[in-house]
Amino acid sequence: MSRNLAKPFFGKPPTEYSIAYMDSLVRSFALYIQQMQNPGAGRNTTQVFTNLPNNDSGLEDGTVFVVDGVLRVPVAHQPYAAGVLGTGQVGTVTVTA
């Protein structure tokens, strides 16, 4: 573990069954599972991303996607509007020479 987490203690088992030992063992496993399931800070020398999505449609906040070679991270209530294009027309113009 490289996240500076307290490592669970798995003590030497007693020769006979012990409720206290089993309680300690279950707590240690529960702590280990909790630490493995919770994301932590990352520090990497290199990182390889494969098969990145090219838009933020359906992604949860913090999921990386790529657009035109630029990595982007969606933020709540700030969608990335890829390919936004609009045209409009107001009235007419007449040119005479």
C-alpha positions in Angstrom: 0.0 0.0 0.0 1.5 3.3 -1.0 -1.2 5.6 0.4 0.2 5.9 3.9 -2.6 3.8 5.4 -2.4 2.0 8.7 -1.9 -1.7 7.9 -4.4 -4.0 9.5 -2.9 -6.3 12.2 -3.3 -10.0 11.7 -2.0 -11.5 14.9 -0.7 -15.0 15.5 -3.7 -17.3 16.1 -4.2 -19.0 19.4 -3.9 -22.8 19.7 -7.6 -23.0 20.6 -10.7 -21.1 19.5 -10.9 -17.6 20.9 -13.8 -15.2 20.5 -11.6 -12.2 21.1 -9.1 -13.4 18.4 -12.0 -13.9 15.9 -13.4 -10.5 16.7 -9.9 -9.0 16.1 -9.5 -10.9 12.9 -12.9 -9.8 11.5 -12.1 -6.2 12.4 -8.8 -6.4 10.6 -10.3 -7.9 7.5 -13.1 -5.2 7.5 -10.5 -2.5 7.8 -8.5 -4.0 4.9 -11.6 -4.2 2.7 -12.6 -0.6 3.5 -9.1 0.6 2.6 -9.0 -1.2 -0.7 -12.5 -0.1 -1.7 -11.9 3.6 -1.0 -10.0 5.6 -3.5 -7.0 7.5 -2.3 -4.5 10.0 -3.6 -2.4 8.8 -6.5 1.2 9.6 -7.3 2.5 8.1 -10.5 5.7 8.4 -12.5 3.8 7.3 -15.7 0.2 6.6 -16.5 -1.3 4.9 -19.5 -5.0 5.4 -20.4 -6.6 3.1 -22.9 -10.0 3.3 -24.6 -10.9 6.7 -23.3 -14.3 8.0 -24.1 -14.5 11.1 -26.4 -17.2 12.9 -24.6 -18.6 13.3 -21.1 -22.0 11.8 -21.8 -23.0 9.5 -19.0 -19.7 9.9 -17.1 -19.5 10.5 -13.4 -17.7 13.5 -12.1 -13.9 13.1 -12.2 -13.9 10.5 -15.0 -11.3 11.4 -17.7 -12.2 11.7 -21.3 -10.3 13.0 -24.3 -11.3 15.5 -27.1 -8.8 16.3 -29.9 -5.9 15.0 -27.9 -6.8 17.0 -24.8 -7.7 15.2 -21.5 -10.7 16.7 -19.8 -12.4 15.9 -16.5 -16.2 16.6 -16.1 -17.3 18.7 -13.2 -20.8 18.7 -11.8 -23.2 21.1 -13.6 -20.5 22.1 -16.2 -21.1 19.9 -19.2 -18.6 19.8 -22.0 -20.6 20.8 -25.1 -18.6 19.1 -27.8 -19.4 20.1 -31.4 -21.7 23.0 -30.5 -22.7 24.8 -33.7 -25.4 27.2 -34.5 -26.6 29.3 -37.4 -29.3 31.9 -37.5 -31.0 34.3 -39.8 -32.5 37.7 -39.0 -34.3 39.5 -41.8 -32.9 40.1 -45.3 -30.2 42.4 -46.8 -30.6 44.0 -50.2 -27.5 45.3 -52.0 -27.8 47.6 -55.0 -25.1 49.0 -57.2 
